[in-house]
Amino acid sequence: MKSVQNVEVIWRGNKISVEIDSGSTLKELGHELQRLTNVKADTMRLIVPQLLDKTSRLLSPFSDEHGRLNLRETSILEGRSIRMMGAFETEVDEVLQNSKANLRIAGFDKEEKRLRQRMYDGPHNSLKLPQGPYTFSGFRTLTLPGIESLKSSDTVGAFYPSN
């Protein structure tokens, strides 16, 4: 005789009650949750509080690693709430469409505008370092006006032209 347990799942602020055989696997619970919520399988994650300590375990019901686990092995017990994360397929598709439509990275518009302006203004003479051999001169403490003190590790290596 199989016993049925009632698992309470909280998803997006809603409590979902799932009746499932206590000998079921996590994948079977995932299929039942998918049927009730229409969440895309590869986005579904379950946050399960552990019995012995105050930690939680993140489980993916459709993964090879977690899908075969028995509900008891995952600490999913009757009377204990678990949390579910997941998105609808339409939400995933919308994000994918938006990422394809705008391949530009937000915030780089101004930089691109400056680059075009510099190209339009014509070439500028860039600062060039003096040519010739350089010798490492040593480390010195960096001192900046307005800054009280720096750690002893805040030193700068300096290269000076050889004479």
N, C-alpha and C positions, 0 to 999 in steps of 0.2 A: 504494500500500500504506500503510495507516494503522498507526502505531506505538502500542502500548499502554504506558502508564506506570502505575506503582504509586505512589499518593499515600497517605502516612501522616497520618492525622488523629487528634489527641488530643482527646477529649471526655469530661469528667467523670472523668478519670484513666484512661480506657480508650483503647487504641490501636486504631484502625479502619483497616484496609487497603482502599483503594479502587482497583480497576483501571479505568482510563478512557483513552479515546483522547487522545493528546497534543494533538490539534487541537480538543478540546472547549472549550465555553465554561464560564464560571463557573456559569451557571444549570444546565447539564447536570450539573456536579459537585454542585451543591446538590440536584438531584432525586435523584441517587444516594445522597447522604448522608441525605436525608429518607427514602428507601426503607429504608435500613439502620437508622436510629435512631428514626424516627417523630417527629422534632422538627418543631414547627410552623414553617412556612416564614417567616412574618414575624418570628420571633424568632431565626432562624439568622444568625450572624455568624461570619466566618472571620478569624483573626488570622494574617497571613502575614508571615514575616520577609523583609526586603528583602535583595537580593544585595549592593548596593554599600555600604551603611552598616549600622549596628547598630539600625536602627529596624524597626518593624513597621507593617503597613497593615491597617486594619480594613475588611473587605469584606462586603457584603450580597449574597449570590448571587441573590436574587430581585428586586433593585432594578433599575430601568431604567438607572441609572448604571453598575452593576457587572456585571449579568447577561450582557451581550453580550461582555464581555472574554474573550479567549483565555487559556487557562491560562498560557501563556508570558508574556503581557503582565502578569499578576498575580504573577509570580515563583513560581508553584506548579510546582515541578520535582520529578522523581523523586529520592528520597533525602533530601528535606528535609521535616521534620515541620511541619505547620500545626496551629493550635489552633482548635477550634470552640466557640462558645457557642450555647446554644439551650435552649428548654424544651418539654416535652410540652404538647399541647393541654389535657390534664386539669389540669396545673399552672396554666396561664394561666386556665382557667375557675374553678379554686378561688380564685385571687387575686381575680378579678372578683366572685365570689359573696361573698367575705368583705368586700370593699369596699362592696358594696351592702347587706349585712346590718348593718354597723356604720358609719353615716355620721358618727359622732362622732369627733372628733380626740382621740387618746390624750393624756392629761395635762390635759384641760380639765374633768374631772369635779369636781375640788376647787374650781375657779373657779366652776363652775355652782352648787355647793353653797353657796359663800359668797354668791353673788348671791341665791339663794333665801332664805338666812338674813337678808340685809339687807332684802329685800322683806317678809319676815315680821315683822321687828322694827319696821317702819314707817319713814316718811321721816325722814331726818336733815338737819339744817341743814348744807349744804355751805359750805365756805370761799368767801367772795366777796372779790374784789379791790375796793379802794376805787374808787368811780366818779369820773369826771372826766377831764380831759385829762392825758396823760402826755408827758414830754419825755425824749428820749434824753440820758443824762448822760455817756456815754463808756465806754471799756473800762477794766477794772481787772484786775489779776492775781488769779487765784483762789488763795487760800491755805486749806489745810485742815489741821487739827491732825493730827499723826502722819505727814504726808507731807513729806519733806525738801524737794524742789523740783519744780517743774513747768517744762516747757518754756516759752519766752517766748511760744509760740503759744497757750498755755492761758490765754486771757483770756475774761472774761465781759462781755457787753454788759449795761448796766443801764438800766432805765426807772424814773424816779421821778415821783411826782405833782408837777405844777406848782403853785406857790403863787401 
